[in-house]
Amino acid sequence: MIHSRDINIISHIDNYCDQILTAMSRYGNSFAILKADDVYRYGMGMKLQQITELSQHLTADFTREHGNMPWHSIKCLRIVFVHRYGKLDIGAMWSIMSVDIPELKQFCTKIIALTKRSDDPESYNGPGDCGPRMR
């Protein structure tokens, strides 16, 4: 069972992923535009920073159970966004946006779907489950 705090955080991360992917589409999925447009770049940086901030609040059980995601690396990006933003490599930022964010979005969507399925009173939650939960 996933802790409600983790579900809430994953939902927020999912929302930021959606916002980044929508903005990328709006700007033509163009690295050149990200490089040239300070407003676009700073906006995406802020959304990426929020993801790094949120990831720090996931429970240790959740990050251990879902160790296939690079939680430590995501958390470490916070230092870059908060303390060295002026030195941020735009190419690395583009790679995060175009490669890592779609993967993170897919992960969040899967977790959200699993939790919604487990909210179904008829669902079976594995060993120890005594059948449908009382509401």
Secondary structure, DSSP 8 states (H G I E B T S, - for coil): ---HHHHHHHHHHHHHHHHHHHHHHHTTT-HHHHHH-HHHHHHHHHHHHHHHHHHTTS-HHHHHHTTTS-HHHHHHHHHHHHH-GGG--HHHHHHIIIIIHHHHHHHHHHHHHHHHHHTSTT---STT--SS---
